[in-house]
Amino acid sequence: MTSKLIQLTFLDPEQSILVEQDEIVLTALVSAGIPIKQACTNGVCGVCLTPLLSGEIDYANRQPHGLNEKEKQNGYFLPCIATCKTDISIDRPKVRLR
């Protein structure tokens, strides 16, 4: 199984974690102790909305219903249903944990 590197640019200091190619990004972030708000975990609510700074993700056959066209154009993605196609860099999630 191939591992992909996710660079987390919102941490101080910057941090990188390795995830399996078919691992859901949200699962990898939570497992690594990265603070990210989550709710439905199926791409509908949009609570985990996160900016994708670089790289490519894949939703496979799932639909990101919680992501509108403006958010897509502004580079946001839903880590709750996404896997990495390439190494990716992300920014702070849109909704902050309190």
N, C-alpha and C positions, 0 to 999 in steps of 0.2 A: 504494500500500500504506500502511495506517495504522500509525503507531508507537504503542506503549503505554509508559508510564513505570513502571518497577519501582523503588520506593524501598527501599533496603537499609538497614534500621535498625540492623544489628549492626556496622556499621563506625564507626570513630572517626577522623575525623568522619563523620557520616552521609553517604551517597553515593546518588546516583540514576543509573540508566542507562536509555537508550532501547532498546527492543527492537521488532522487527517483530511485528505482531499474531499471526502464525502461528509465531513462533519459540519453540522449547522453552525454558522458563525456565532449566533447567540449562545449556543451550548458551550462553545469554546471560550467565549468571553466570561460567562458565569463560572465555568470550571476554573478559570485563571483568577477569579476574584475581582474581575473588572466590574465596576458599578454601572449597570444599565437597567433602566426601567423596562418591565415586560408585563404583558397581560395575557392576550389571547394565544400567543405563540403559533398562530396559523396564518399570519399575513393579512388579517382583516382590520385590526384596531389601529395600527400605526403608532402605537406607544413607543416602540423600540426604534423608530425612525432615526437613521444615522447617516451623516455625510460620508460618501465614498470618495476619498481624495485621489486615489489612483488604483489601478488594477481592475480586474473583471470578476464579477460574481455570477452565479447561476441560480435561477429559481427552479430549474428542472421543469416539471409539469405543474408546479404550483403557481398561483396567480397572486401578485402583491396588491390585493384589493385595498389595503390601507395606505396606498401610495397614490397621490393624485398626479396629474400630468406636470404641474408646476414643480412639484417636489422631484419628480423624475428628471426634469430638465435642469434642476439645480443640483443634481448629483446625489440625491438621497437614495437609500436602499433600506430594505427591511431585513435585518440580520436574523430574525426569527425563522425565516424560511430559505435563507441564502446559504450557498456553499461557495467556496473560492475556486475560480477557474485559474487564477494566477495569484501571485503574491498581491496583497492589497494593503492600502493604508487608509485608515479611517480617522475621523475627527470625533469630537464630543457628540454624543447622542443629542437630538433636539430636545427631548424631555429629560430633565435632570432628576436624579434621585434626591430626595429631601433628607 
